[in-house]
Amino acid sequence: MDFTILPKSAYKGKVFVRYSLPAKEAFASTSIVHSGFYYIGKNPANIEKLVKLFKRGYASDSIDNARAELKRSIEQEKNTLPEVIFCESSFDFSTVKKFVQFLQSAPQFNSIPFIMDSAHLGEAEMALYKKHMLADDIMLIEASEHNSLLGKVRFLNKVKSKAIEMNVSLKEDEARVVSTTNLHSILKRSFDILVSLTALILLSPLFFLIALAIRIESKGPTFYISKRAGRGYRIFDFFKFRTMFTGAESRVQELSHLNQYTEDEKKEPTFFKFNNDPRVTKVGEFLRNTSLDELPQLLNVLMGDMSLVGNRPLPLYEAATLTTDQCAQRFLAPAGMTGLWQIKKRGREDMSVEERISLDIDYANKYNFMYDLWIMANTPSAIIQKSSA
C-alpha cells in the first residue's frame, strides 16, 4: 500500500493525502490492517511532518468526510484502517464529540488512537476536552519530536488494543460468576467510599501541614499528578504529594544507572526505582519513608479510579512493557493503594521484576473482599519502609 500526495490544484483544500491500493491487493485479505495515519484539518506543515514519519496516510479538511471515508474503508475494502487519527482543534466541540462517539460505537475504530492538535486550544477549551475525555492525547504536533510522536502512537495503539482484550476478558469472567462477583464488587466499592471519605475528612489538617512543609522547602506544586494505567489498562490521573524537586522526570535517563530493577544492561528495565534518588527533597524523603506521600490517592479511591487494595497502577512507560498475555493478567485486578507487593516485598532491593509481577498476578487471580481485609490488616507493619527509594 502506498500513499499519494495530490497537487494543490487537485485537492482545492479538501484532500491532501490519500491511500492508494493496487487493485489486486484491495480485497486480498479480510483481516483488518492498521497502517499510516488519518489527518483531519488543513495544516500542510503537520501533514508533511506526518507523511515523513508514517510514510503513508490520508487527510481531509472535513470531519464528515473523514467519517464517510472510515465507514467506506470497512464496508468496501474491509482490510485497511489508519493506525492513528489526528484532528485539528479548529473544529466545533460538538462536532468533534459526535465523531469520537462514532469511533467508539464501532469495534473496528475503537482501538485507533485519537489525538487532538493543541495548536489553537485555549485553557478553557483544553479543560473541556480533558473533562469529557474526547481524545487519547492532546499535543502540539508541530513541536513534537519525531521519535516522541511515533513512540506515543505506538504506546496508545498497544494499550488501547490490550484494554479492549482485557474488557472482554473481564466481562466473560463476570458472566461466569455473576452473583459472587457482584457481591464482592458491591462490598469492595462501598468499603472504599466509606473509608476514603472518612479518612479525607479526618486527615485534612495533616494534608494542610504536609502541603505547607512541601512549599517551604522547594518551589513547585503541592501535588504530583501523573498518568497511570489501572484495571483493564484504563488511564487516569494519579495523585501523590510531591516528594521531588521540580523537573525530576527529565533526569530519568541521567540516573538510569541507579535503577534497582536494571538486570541486563542491554535490556530495557520494566520498572524504574532509583536507589538513593538525588531528586528527592528532605521533606519528600520523610513522606516516602512514612508513606504519607500516598495519602492523596484517597481521592483516587473516592472517585473510583483505584481501590484501597489492589495492584499498584503503573506509569504509562511501564504499562506499555507489560502487554503479553501472562503479564497482562495483573491488570485484571483493580488498582490499589496497598496490596500483596506492599506487605510481602516492600523496600526489598533484591526483589526482581518477575517476583513483583508474580505477586500482582497472584492477587488478580484470587482477590475478594475478605482477602482485601487480610491485606489491609497486614499493611501497617509494612508502612515504615527500610528503603528510602
C-alpha positions in Angstrom: 0.0 0.0 0.0 1.4 3.4 -1.0 0.3 6.9 -0.3 -0.2 9.6 -3.0 0.2 13.3 -2.3 -2.1 15.3 -4.6 -1.0 18.6 -6.1 -2.7 21.7 -4.6 -4.7 22.2 -7.8 -6.2 18.8 -7.4 -7.4 18.9 -3.8 -8.5 22.5 -3.6 -8.2 22.5 0.2 -10.3 19.3 0.7 -7.9 16.4 0.5 -4.2 16.5 0.9 -3.2 12.9 1.1 -4.9 9.6 0.2 -4.3 5.9 0.3 -3.6 4.2 -3.0 -4.2 0.4 -3.1 -3.3 -1.7 -6.1 -6.5 -3.4 -7.5 -5.2 -6.9 -6.9 -4.4 -6.2 -3.2 -7.5 -4.3 -2.3 -9.5 -7.4 -1.4 -6.6 -9.8 -0.8 -7.3 -10.0 3.0 -10.4 -9.9 5.1 -8.4 -9.1 8.3 -8.0 -5.5 9.2 -4.5 -4.0 8.8 -3.7 -0.8 10.6 -1.2 1.3 8.7 -0.4 5.0 8.3 -2.3 8.0 9.6 -5.5 9.9 9.0 -5.3 13.7 9.5 -8.4 15.9 9.8 -7.6 19.5 9.1 -5.8 21.9 6.8 -2.3 22.4 8.2 0.1 21.4 5.4 3.1 21.6 7.8 1.6 19.0 10.1 0.6 16.7 7.2 4.1 16.9 5.7 5.6 16.0 9.0 3.3 13.0 9.4 4.0 11.8 5.9 7.7 11.8 6.6 7.1 9.9 9.9 4.5 7.4 8.8 5.3 7.2 5.1 1.6 6.8 4.2 -1.6 8.4 5.1 -4.8 10.2 4.2 -6.1 13.7 5.1 -9.3 15.6 4.8 -10.4 19.1 5.9 -13.8 17.8 7.0 -14.9 15.6 9.9 -17.9 14.5 7.9 -15.6 13.4 5.0 -13.4 11.5 7.5 -16.4 9.7 8.9 -17.5 8.7 5.4 -14.1 7.5 4.4 -13.6 5.4 7.5 -17.0 3.8 7.0 -16.2 3.1 3.4 -12.9 1.5 4.3 -14.8 -1.1 6.3 -17.8 -1.5 4.0 -15.8 -1.8 0.8 -12.1 -2.5 1.4 -12.7 -4.4 4.7 -8.9 -4.6 5.3 -7.3 -1.2 5.8 -7.6 1.3 8.6 -5.2 4.0 9.9 -3.1 3.3 13.0 -3.8 6.7 14.4 -6.2 9.6 13.7 -5.1 13.2 14.2 -7.6 16.1 14.4 -7.0 19.9 14.5 -8.7 21.8 17.3 -10.3 24.3 14.9 -13.5 22.2 14.7 -16.6 22.8 16.8 -16.5 20.9 20.1 -19.9 19.3 19.5 -18.8 18.1 16.0 -15.6 16.5 17.5 -17.7 14.9 20.2 -20.0 13.3 17.7 -17.1 12.0 15.7 -15.5 10.4 18.8 -18.8 8.8 19.7 -18.9 7.4 16.1 -15.4 5.9 16.6 -16.4 4.4 20.0 -19.5 2.9 18.6 -17.7 0.7 16.1 -15.3 -2.1 17.3 -13.2 -1.6 14.2 -12.4 2.0 15.1 -12.5 1.8 18.9 -8.8 0.7 19.1 -7.5 3.5 16.9 -5.9 6.3 19.0 -7.5 9.7 18.5 -5.1 12.6 19.1 -6.0 16.3 19.1 -3.6 19.0 18.0 -3.4 21.7 20.6 -2.3 24.5 18.3 -5.5 26.6 18.7 -6.8 25.4 22.0 -7.1 27.9 24.9 -7.0 26.8 28.5 -10.8 26.7 28.8 -11.1 24.6 25.6 -8.3 22.3 26.8 -10.0 21.7 30.1 -13.3 21.0 28.3 -11.7 18.3 26.1 -9.9 16.7 29.1 -13.1 16.8 31.2 -15.1 14.9 28.5 -12.0 12.6 27.7 -12.6 13.1 24.0 -9.0 12.5 23.0 -6.5 9.8 23.9 -3.9 12.6 23.9 -3.7 16.3 23.2 -0.4 17.6 21.9 1.2 20.2 19.8 2.1 18.2 16.7 4.3 20.9 15.2 6.6 20.9 18.2 6.7 17.2 18.8 9.9 15.3 18.1 9.6 12.5 15.5 10.6 9.7 17.9 8.5 11.0 20.7 5.4 11.3 18.5 5.9 7.9 17.0 6.5 6.4 20.4 3.3 7.9 21.7 1.3 6.5 18.9 2.8 3.0 19.3 2.1 3.1 23.0 -1.5 4.2 22.6 -2.1 1.5 20.0 -0.7 -1.2 22.2 -2.6 0.0 25.3 -5.9 0.5 23.6 -5.8 -2.8 21.9 -4.9 -4.6 25.2 -7.6 -2.6 27.0 -10.3 -4.0 24.7 -9.0 -7.5 25.2 -9.0 -7.0 28.9 -12.5 -5.6 29.0 -13.8 -8.6 27.0 -12.0 -11.0 29.4 -13.4 -9.1 32.4 -16.9 -9.3 31.1 -16.5 -13.1 30.4 -15.3 -13.6 33.9 -18.1 -11.6 35.4 -20.7 -13.5 33.3 -19.4 -16.9 34.7 -19.7 -15.8 38.4 -22.3 -13.0 38.3 -23.6 -13.3 41.9 -20.3 -13.7 43.6 -18.6 -11.0 41.5 -21.4 -8.6 42.1 -21.4 -9.2 45.9 -17.6 -8.7 46.2 -17.8 -5.6 43.9 -20.5 -4.0 46.0 -18.8 -4.7 49.3 -15.4 -3.6 47.9 -16.8 -0.3 46.4 -18.9 0.5 49.5 -16.0 -0.1 51.8 -13.7 2.1 49.6 -16.1 5.0 49.6 -16.8 4.9 53.4 -13.1 4.6 54.4 -11.7 7.1 51.9 -14.3 9.8 52.6 -13.9 9.4 56.4 -10.1 9.4 56.1 -10.1 12.5 53.9 -12.2 14.4 56.4 -10.2 13.3 59.5 -6.8 13.8 57.8 -7.5 17.3 56.3 -5.4 19.1 59.0 -2.5 16.8 58.2 -2.9 17.4 54.5 -2.5 21.2 55.2 0.6 20.7 57.3 2.3 18.5 54.7 1.4 20.9 51.9 2.9 23.8 53.9 6.2 21.8 54.5 6.5 21.0 50.8 6.1 24.5 49.7 8.5 25.9 52.3 11.3 23.6 51.2 11.0 23.9 47.4 9.1 25.7 44.8 6.5 23.9 42.8 3.1 22.3 43.2 2.0 20.5 46.3 0.7 17.5 44.4 2.4 15.4 41.9 -0.1 14.3 39.2 0.8 11.7 36.6 -1.0 9.4 34.2 -1.2 5.8 35.4 -2.7 2.6 33.9 -5.1 0.7 36.2 -7.5 -2.1 35.8 -8.0 -3.1 32.1 -5.3 -0.6 31.2 -7.6 2.3 31.9 -5.6 5.5 32.1 -6.3 8.1 34.9 -4.7 11.0 36.8 -2.8 9.6 39.8 -2.3 11.9 42.9 0.6 12.0 45.3 2.3 14.6 47.5 5.3 15.9 45.6 8.5 14.4 47.0 11.0 15.6 44.4 12.4 18.8 43.1 10.6 20.2 40.0 11.9 18.8 36.7 12.8 15.4 38.2 11.2 13.4 35.3 13.7 14.9 32.8 16.6 13.3 34.7 15.4 9.6 34.4 17.9 8.7 31.7 20.7 10.5 33.5 20.1 8.4 36.7 19.3 5.1 34.9 22.5 3.5 36.4 20.8 3.8 39.9 17.7 1.8 38.8 17.1 -1.0 41.3 15.4 -3.1 38.5 18.2 -3.0 35.9 19.3 -6.6 35.5 20.7 -6.6 32.0 22.5 -3.5 30.5 21.3 -4.5 27.0 17.7 -4.9 28.1 15.3 -2.1 29.0 14.0 -2.5 32.5 10.3 -2.9 33.1 10.2 -0.9 36.3 12.1 2.2 37.5 13.0 2.6 41.1 16.2 4.6 42.0 18.4 3.8 44.9 19.4 6.9 46.9 17.5 9.1 44.5 19.2 12.6 44.5 16.0 14.2 43.1 14.1 13.6 46.4 13.7 16.5 48.8 14.3 16.2 52.6 10.6 16.5 53.2 9.9 14.1 50.4 12.3 11.5 51.9 10.3 11.7 55.2 7.0 11.4 53.4 8.2 8.4 51.4 9.6 6.6 54.5 6.3 7.0 56.3 4.2 6.5 53.2 2.5 9.9 53.8 3.1 10.8 50.2 0.5 8.2 49.2 -2.4 9.9 51.1 -3.8 11.9 48.2 -4.6 8.6 46.5 -7.6 8.5 48.8 -9.0 11.0 46.3 -8.5 8.4 43.5 -10.2 5.8 45.7 -13.2 8.1 46.3 -13.5 8.8 42.6 -13.4 5.1 41.7 -10.0 5.2 39.8 -8.5 3.0 42.5 -9.4 0.8 45.4 -7.9 0.7 48.9 -6.5 -2.8 48.0 -5.2 -3.9 44.6 -2.2 -3.9 42.3 -0.3 -0.6 42.0 -1.3 1.5 39.0 1.8 1.7 36.7 3.3 4.7 34.9 2.5 4.5 31.2 6.0 3.7 30.1 6.0 0.7 32.5 2.5 -0.5 31.5 3.5 -0.4 27.8 6.1 -3.1 28.5 3.5 -5.5 30.2 1.2 -6.4 27.4 2.0 -10.1 26.9 -0.9 -12.4 27.9 0.9 -13.5 31.0 1.9 -10.1 32.3 -1.5 -8.6 31.4 -3.2 -10.8 34.0 -2.1 -8.2 36.6 -4.4 -5.7 35.0 -7.5 -7.9 35.7 -7.4 -6.7 39.3 -8.3 -3.1 40.4 -5.6 -0.6 41.0 -4.9 -0.1 44.7 -3.1 1.9 47.4 -1.8 -1.3 49.0 -1.5 -4.9 48.0 0.5 -8.1 48.2 3.6 -6.4 46.9 3.5 -3.8 49.7 3.1 -6.3 52.6 5.4 -9.0 51.3 8.2 -7.3 49.4 8.1 -3.6 50.1 11.5 -1.9 50.4 13.5 -5.0 49.4 16.2 -4.2 46.9 16.6 -7.8 45.9 13.1 -8.0 44.5 13.1 -8.9 40.8 10.7 -7.8 38.2 9.5 -11.4 37.9 8.7 -11.5 41.6 6.8 -8.3 41.6 4.7 -9.3 38.5 4.1 -12.7 40.1 2.7 -11.2 43.2 0.4 -8.9 41.1 -0.9 -11.9 39.1 -1.4 -13.9 42.3 -3.6 -11.2 43.7 -5.5 -10.8 40.4 -6.3 -14.5 40.4 -7.8 -14.8 43.9 -8.8 -11.3 45.2 -12.1 -10.9 47.1 -13.4 -8.7 49.9 -12.2 -10.9 52.8 -8.8 -11.2 51.1 -8.6 -7.4 50.9 -9.4 -7.1 54.6 -6.5 -9.5 55.4 -4.1 -7.5 53.3 -5.2 -4.2 55.0 -4.7 -5.8 58.4 -1.1 -6.6 57.4 -0.4 -3.3 55.8 0.5 -1.2 58.9 3.6 -3.2 59.7 4.9 -2.6 56.2 4.3 1.2 56.2 7.6 2.1 57.7 10.0 1.3 54.8 13.5 0.3 55.3 14.5 1.8 52.0 14.2 5.4 51.1 13.8 4.6 47.4 
